Amino acid sequence: MEPYEKAYYDYQTQARGLLTEDSLLARFRKLGKWYDGRLKRYLPVDKQARCLDVPCGFGNFLYFLKGKGYQNIQGIDLDSKQVELAKLVGLPAEQGDAFQILSGEGASFDLVTSLDFIEHLDKGKVLEFLSLIYDGLKPGGTIILRAPCGDGPFGAHDAWNDLTHQWGMTSNVVRTLLEMHGFEQVRILDERPQPGGIVDTLRWLVFFPAKLLADGFCIALGMRPPAIWSRSMIAIGYKPK
């Protein structure tokens, strides 16, 4: 980790204000509702499936997997402060290097998730990382990535809202990256609202006509509508059985 990265990550840990068990749990529960609505159908059926989250950060996706009943979950992060926060709420997180973990395990994982990570790597490292994930998954295993998306007019916000981001990408680039590494049935999801409380349900209902209107506006101007309107995207792929 470069000195500027460590300084920035240390600052982020404090600036987020997520330093107590209560604050972390409140954040996790909010994210968990969205994950449940958008991603649960892509999770392994077997609750004993081996799941790896790299890097796991302070544990938001680990908490979601644990809440869904998965028994064999593991999180790895290079940042010791993030690992400490994850452990504060009893999550199975350890400090370590994602590349080393993946290179030493063989094809042993059913699910590998990596949220908000590949944009921090240079392009050569991204190719290496995806190759390691592919090799680390069992046949039929699933990869889930989250990354900023440059398709729509607001994509620059997430692409460049972090000093340590190395590059921006579109949904087509991410799809290509996964397919060139052998992943099949690749899907790129937007981050649309999910029904829940009154406000979230209203946003979910409004999303569909609003997207239709925005798509029509682009077509009227002679432009292809963005495949993904949200500032970030979720990419899912499967290792062939």
Secondary structure, DSSP 8 states (H G I E B T S, - for coil): --HHHHHHHHHHHHHT---SHHHHHHHHHHHHHHHHHHHGGGS-S-TT-EEEESS-TTSHHHHHHHHTT-SEEEEEES-HHHHHHHHHTT--EEE--HHHHHHTT-S-EEEEEEES-GGGS-HHHHHHHHHHHHHHEEEEEEEEEEEE--SSTTHHHHHSSSTT------HHHHHHHHHHTT-EEEEEE-------SHHHHHHHHHHHHHHHHHHHHHHHTT----S--SSEEEEEEE---
